[in-house]
Structures are given as structure tokens and as C-alpha cells.
Amino acid sequence: MTSSHLGIHTEHRSTRTAIPIALAVALGLLAAVLVWGPGVGRAYAAEASPAGDALSIGDPAAPGQIDLYLDPLCPYSGKMVREQGAEIGRRIEAGKLHINLRLVNFLEKYSASGTYDSRAIYAAFIVADHSKSSDVTWQFIEQIFAADQQPKEKGPTDLSNDQLAGLADRAGAPPSAQDMIKLGLPVPFDGHAIAANNLPLLRALPDSGVPMVVIDGESVDGNSDWLDRLPG
């Protein structure tokens, strides 16, 4: 695979995140947001939901079933989503494709903030949890990988929590999701821990790069013609 990041090497920090006492006020706001609950929004045939360390997007009974590994900072992941995202979204909406989306963060150390991947992963889980919509969740994924939004490796800036919340708004996520993303506390999802749990699964594949699609246990380059192997 010439179009993937290969030979992943990263040191895992502790997945236990300590929340300083000074954030007690913010936790109060968090509790209020949780009471508001997910927005009702529009009705969709398939719900999106966190499923352990993956996001379940699309009809679980769809004829096309994949695991998809992406890194929010990876330019090749961005290329895949920009080129194939519309067709992926069409198949999700048509009930033809179900994705277990497994987000990783091995490029996070190259982000300007040093925390971008984990914050983007957290935001994606919040969008899915509050919108309960596969359409909204996939649109948010498309937003964070858009050419005018995805940060550059070793770039001078990345997206703030407020900017991620703005992309959630653009994707149609409810205000409760936007408020949680702005707050940025790893509750009830810890983006760094989620990524750390997905990395060993990616590394166990023959090629441990991203974007990676797994179809019937076989891993293929996400920038290949893998969609042609699935019912359209």
C-alpha cells in the first residue's frame, strides 16, 4: 500500500484521564447538558450509536458490512472521505452499507495542539450519541475531513473545540451535542482511550495503515475500489 501511513509507531499515554477539581463548575454544566439529552431531530431509518470503541453507522442488517479505520489528521484518510464520502453516505441512507468506524490517533503528536485526534474522536462519538442519526454522524465525519477543515500534519493550527462544535452544527447535530463538544471533557467518551483501544486491532492487520477497510476479515486499502466489492 503506497497511499497509506504504514509502520505505525507511537507510545500510548495512560488512558486514565484525571479531571482537576478546578473543573467542578464545568462538570456542573456537563450535568446540565446531559439532562437536556439528545435532540430529537428528523427521523432516520438507521440510528448511529457508539458501540464500544467503534461507531455503528447505518443499518446493522445491511448487505454491505465493513470495519473502517481512519485517523482524523491523516491526509490519506481525508482523501478517501472526500472522494468516496458521498457514495458511502448514499449507501448508508439506502440501507446498503453498515460501518463499524474505528478511529485512531497515531498522528496526534503531529497536530498543533497535540490533542486534536482525541478531541475529534470525542466529538464524533458525541454527535452519534446525541443525534442518533447515521446521516448526521457521517456528515460530521465528512466535515472533519473536508479539504478546508482537516488540519495539516505538523501544521501551525488545528481545530478548536468551538470549531468542532461548529462542524457538528453544520452536520445537523443538536445543540446538546454542540455544547458537550465545546466543553471538551472526556465524559462519557474518552477519545484518547478509544483510539488507544483501536490501535492494536489496526496493528493486527497485515498492513497497519490508514485508511483501512476490512471486508469479511480481509483488509484492503481505503483508497482502492473496495466499494465495488459490496452490494450497491
Buried (B, 14 or more C-beta within 10 A) or exposed (E): BEBBBEEBEBEBEEEEBEEEEEEEEBBEBBEEBBEEEBBEBEEBEBBBBBEEBBBBBBBEEBEBBBBBBBBBBBBBBBBBBBEBBEEBBEBBBBBBBBBBBBBBBBBBBBBBBEBBBBBBBBBBBBBBBBBBBBBBBBBBBBBBBBEEBBBBBEEEEBBBBEBBBBBBBBBBBBBBBBBBBBBBBBBEBBBBBBBBBBBEBBEEBEBBBBBBBBBEEEBBBBBBEBBEBBEE
